[in-house]
Amino acid sequence: MTRIFLAGASGVIGQRLIPRLIQAGHVVGGMTRSPSKTELLGHLGAEPIICDVFDREELIQAVGVFKPDVVLNELTDLPDDVARINEFADLNARIRTEGNQNLIEAAPRSGSPKILAQSVAWQLPDGPDAQAVAELERSVLAEGGVVLSYGQFYGPGTYNEQQQPAEPRVHIDRAAERTVKALGEPSGVVVIID
């Protein structure tokens, strides 16, 4: 029975991961910064943990109390409306850099959990987002962790509910299934595409 601290638990992939992780016999601590999401997380089977990834001390305490075997970082900061995605580039870059670094620093305070973190399987244009992804991948691999390199999500709840995006792509349910399997991977990059 593995204890998994899932950051980004109420996001589109987080909500698909929780039931699959529970079904696989894991205990899931679902982190969200939004108190309004705790009921949803509890309903999905996670132990809700209210915490802001940017509050380093609160995060260290939350991870320490949960004592995970795995820290699974599925955090993004993206708008509900895909047309506004460029407005969120700096916010998303910050969660991938500062947020990810805070998770990495919190992890060893509770033993030595394995770290897995979400990345992208396509080339981002030069800029803050591409730099943030490169920094996230470097820091996770430096900790002996696993980079989950996802294709563009499609399916229910994603930006691409009605049509498939350009390749590389992955159906959201397939992405969640492959993520559960990736928990046992050795350090490195795991590409998760259709």
N, C-alpha and C positions, 0 to 999 in steps of 0.2 A: 504494500500500500504506500504509494508515493504522495507526499504532500506538495501541492502545486500552488504557488502564489502567482495568480494570473492578473497582471496589470493590463488594464484595458478590457476588463471582463464584460462590460455592458456594450462594447462595440459590436460591429456586425460579425466579425469572426469570433470574438469572445463569447457571444450568445450561442454560437453554434458549437463552440469547443466545450463549454461546461457540461452539457448532457453526455457528450462522448467521453470526456475524461472521467465523469462519475461512473458511466457504464463500464469503463475499463478498470474500475476499482480504485481510482485515485480520490483523494480528498482535495477539494478546490477551495482556496481562499480567493474570492473574487473582489479585486480592488476597483473602486470607483470613487471619483471625487464628488459625485452627485448623490446626496442622501435620498433623492427621489427614485434612484435605481436599485435600492437595497431589496425592495420587495421582489422585483424582477429577478435579481440574482439568487435570492433565496428560493424562489419558485423553480428556477432552473437547476437547483441543487447545490449551489455554492454557499460557502459561509461568507456573507457580505463584509467587506472591509472598507470603511470610508476613509480615504486618504488622498491627499494631493501629492502627486509625484514630485512637485517642485518644493514641497515642504520637507527638506532633507531629514530633519530630526524626527518629524512625525513618521516619515517613511521608514527610517531605521528602526523605530519602535514597533511599527506595524509588522514589518518583516520579522523582527526579533520575537515578537509574541507568537506569530503563526508558525515559526520554525520550519520553513519549507525545505524540501529536498530539491525542488526545481523552482527557479524564478522564470516565468514565461512572460516576456514583454511583447504585448500586442497593442501597445499604445500608438495612437495617431491623434492628431488634432486637425480634423477635416470638417468642412461645413456639410450640412445636410444637402445643400444645393450645389451640384457639381459646377455650375456656372460661376460660383464664388471661390473656386479652389485656389486661384492665384492670390486672393486676399489672405489666405491662411498659410501661405508658404513659410513665413517667418515663424508662426506659431508651431507648425508641424516640424520645422527644422529644430526648434527649441526642445520639443518633447523627445525628438530622436537623439539629441545631444545631451542636454542637461538632464532631462528625465531619465534617459537610459543610464547615464553616468551615476545618477543618484541611486538607481536600482542596483547597479554593480557595486557601489560602495556600501549599500545596506546589506547585501547578500552575505558577506563573510561574517557579519555580526551575529548570524544565527547558524553557524556551522560553515559548511562550504557547499551551498547548493549549486547545482548546475544552472547555467544561464542560457536561455534561448531567446532570441529577439527577432521581431519582424523586420524584413527588408523588402526590397523590390527586385524583380528579375529582369527589369528593362533598364536601359540607359537613360538616366535623367539628364535634361539639359544642364549645362554648367550654371551654377548658382548656389544659393544657400541650401536648397533641398538636396542636391547632389553631394555637396560637401558634408551635410549632416548624415546622409546615408553612409558615406565612406567612413566617417568618424565612428558611427554606431558599429559598423561591421568590424573595423579595426579593434575597437575596445572590447567587443564581445569575444572575438577570436583571441585577443591577448589574455583573456580570462579562461581560455580553454572551453569557451562556450560554442553554441551552434547558432549560425545565422540562417534564418528561415527566409529564403529568397522567393517571394510569392509573385506569380503572374498577376495581371490585373483581374480583380474579382468580378464575377458576374453571377447573377441569380438573385433570389429574394433578398431584399434589404440593401443591395449594393447600388452603385451608380448605374450599373448595367443590368437592370431587371429584365428588360424586354429584348435586348439584343446582346450579342457577344462583342466584346471589345477586340481590338487588334491583339495579335499574339505579342509576347507571351501572355497567356491568360489561364485562369483556373476557376472552375465553379466553386462557389463559397463552401458548399458541403464537402466537396473533394478536398479543398484546402484544409478544412477542419479535420477530416479523417487522416490526411497525410501528416498533419501537425502532431496528432496523438502518436502516430508511429515514429515521428522524428524525436520523441522524448528519449529514445534509446540510442540515438546516433552519437558517434564520437565527435569531438570538436571538428568544426569545418563549416562549409556552406552547403545547405540542403536546398536544392531548387525544387519548388513546388508549383508545377504547371500541369495543364491537361496533357 
